[in-house]
């Protein structure tokens, strides 16, 4: 029975009706997934050709946020650990990139793996003691990390590297010779490529043996341990991987904004990631892009509605969103899909 | 040695602010089992209400109880209107709603009363206490009020029927409902009480840090820290934790060279994290045992 089912998988939907065996719903799910993936790619590739430079820059920024939210989702959505300190890893990545480019004139491309590795190590080391903390206490520990970050970056002994309060200005990279794009368009495609690569890696990680271990820890740590999952190792690894993603996002953010300063990496940034995560849907990887869009555009929309009350408008939008879609974009998409199926 | 004593005293004085806030944090944690990130903004808003009432010419001791009542009703309304419909949503959604509330209250206060710094009167006067410049009469009064509140809360939770019901509703909603506790209203009551205690905290803190929409943000951090340090399940622990945070902050600023001055807040927080690593339930909290 396996052979016909396999051949119809690749053929079109109309003649698939003939073999009504099993994977009909699964097949339709697969089709929907592929259609949405291809639509996303086409739209994403077309954006720089359709919009002005500033809008392209904004979309690049959105992708950067999406990568950071993807990292947070790996930690919170799949491992059940809570973090308010991801602005610290974002800052670490951003400063790594900026210092490498400014002081050692390293090419921007090589700053990304460096930022990733440094943030992975930092996240792993932070994860080790944080292991003993759960829920609200972990939130407080990461919270203090977020509070400390801007102040550590301003410390006078580090000023030679970090530029103190002034921060570091870096030069916007040119596209490689022979590529007919301007700087903003090139950076957009570069960020998109990095983002897609990271997304595929995250997806594979989640579907792997390690991914199942992470989810087992989230769902029931005691049961996971008795099944032989090394809790300490996996939780620290989750923290490290999540920090790696956020650090790469930070490096990309520094490159596209061409500037890093301590006060861009406050608790507000961590909270923005968290809001983006919930809006996109906890535990649903594609949600990151919705989260990124929300984080970037909704404050502007709120400001457009009312200058003086922009915070209030933002808050009301947020509350309405939670009312209408308590599980974020993920729940919304799932609801639409189940409508389509029935 | 004298310097140490003076710094500890000064730490206790600032700690009183944090203790007050920590108490409000623990109150709401008892009622709803979450940390309320909008607690500081709620307190700030209540303080502005008191400010407005006094601007309209009401004397301090009339404005004070009116503010408490208004805050209580406001807290109950927030629970009934905002949180009841999303009762079953995941915890993270609640956190996002807290953040939304924070943004709404902060922005509305800024819109109505603008962001300029305003002075706020103290019922105790600001003269130094016993001629010492380290602790003022207001700060001493604040410590007194915090301790009094603590005693009242202790009596309320320990010896009254409704206090017991509130604890039951927070600890085990399902069983509490089965024995006839109206869990929903207990939550609302908890919100109302937390808002009222927050109002007291805000009114006491405002003469020290001055009144403006962003006055509570850093204080709330210390309040959280104090509450977690002392144990989120114990009001007395929260007050103790608040005082300890104030003392640690002051000592770190004075005695650790270079870094101490610049990193006062992070050092205090890191010390607390260190405490938590060794005693995760806080100094006076109960350890919650998880059943498999």
Contacts between the chains, C-beta under 8 A, distances in Angstrom:
chain1	res1	chain2	res2	distance
A	76	B	92	7.3
A	129	B	273	7.8
A	129	B	277	5.4
A	132	B	276	7.9
A	132	B	277	5.3
A	132	B	280	6.4
A	133	B	273	7.7
A	133	B	276	5.9
A	133	B	277	6.9
A	133	B	280	6.2
A	134	B	280	7.3
A	136	B	35	5.9
A	136	B	228	7.1
A	136	B	232	6.8
A	137	B	228	6.4
A	137	B	276	5.2
A	137	B	280	5.7
A	139	B	35	7.3
A	140	B	224	6.4
A	140	B	225	7.0
A	140	B	228	5.0
A	140	B	269	7.8
A	140	B	272	7.3
A	140	B	273	7.1
A	140	B	276	7.3
A	141	B	273	4.6
A	141	B	276	7.0
A	143	B	221	7.6
A	143	B	224	7.5
A	143	B	269	7.7
A	144	B	225	7.7
A	144	B	266	6.4
A	144	B	269	3.3
A	144	B	270	6.3
A	144	B	272	7.4
A	144	B	273	6.0
A	147	B	221	6.4
A	147	B	265	6.1
A	147	B	266	6.2
A	147	B	269	6.3
A	148	B	263	6.9
A	148	B	265	7.5
A	148	B	266	3.4
A	148	B	269	6.9
A	148	B	270	7.3
A	151	B	262	6.3
A	151	B	263	5.6
A	151	B	265	7.1
A	151	B	266	5.9
A	152	B	263	7.1
A	152	B	266	7.1
A	154	B	262	7.1
A	155	B	259	7.2
A	155	B	262	6.0
A	155	B	263	7.4
A	156	B	258	7.3
A	156	B	262	7.3
A	157	B	258	7.2
A	222	B	290	7.4
A	222	B	292	5.3
A	223	B	292	7.6
A	271	B	99	5.8
A	274	B	92	7.4
A	274	B	95	6.8
A	274	B	96	7.2
A	274	B	99	7.6
A	275	B	96	5.7
A	275	B	99	6.4
A	277	B	92	7.3
A	278	B	92	5.0
A	278	B	93	6.0
A	278	B	95	7.5
A	278	B	96	4.7
A	279	B	96	7.7
A	282	B	90	6.8
A	282	B	92	5.7
A	308	B	107	7.8
A	308	B	110	7.6
A	308	B	111	4.7
A	309	B	107	5.5
A	309	B	108	6.8
A	309	B	111	5.2
A	310	B	107	6.5
A	311	B	103	4.3
A	311	B	104	6.7
A	311	B	106	5.6
A	311	B	107	2.7
A	311	B	108	7.8
A	311	B	110	7.5
A	312	B	103	6.9
A	312	B	104	4.6
A	312	B	107	4.3
A	312	B	108	5.2
A	312	B	111	7.3
A	313	B	107	7.9
A	314	B	100	7.6
A	314	B	103	5.3
A	314	B	107	7.8
A	315	B	99	7.8
A	315	B	100	3.9
A	315	B	101	6.5
A	315	B	102	7.5
A	315	B	103	3.9
A	315	B	104	3.6
A	315	B	107	7.2
A	316	B	100	7.4
A	316	B	104	6.6
A	318	B	96	6.1
A	318	B	97	7.3
A	318	B	99	7.0
A	318	B	100	3.8
A	318	B	103	7.4
A	319	B	82	6.6
A	319	B	97	5.8
A	319	B	100	4.8
A	319	B	101	7.9
A	322	B	86	6.0
A	322	B	89	6.6
A	322	B	93	5.0
A	322	B	96	5.9
A	322	B	97	5.6
A	322	B	100	7.6
A	323	B	85	6.3
A	323	B	86	6.6
A	326	B	86	6.0
A	326	B	88	7.9
A	326	B	89	3.9
A	326	B	90	7.3
A	326	B	93	5.3
A	327	B	89	7.8
A	327	B	90	7.1
A	327	B	93	7.8
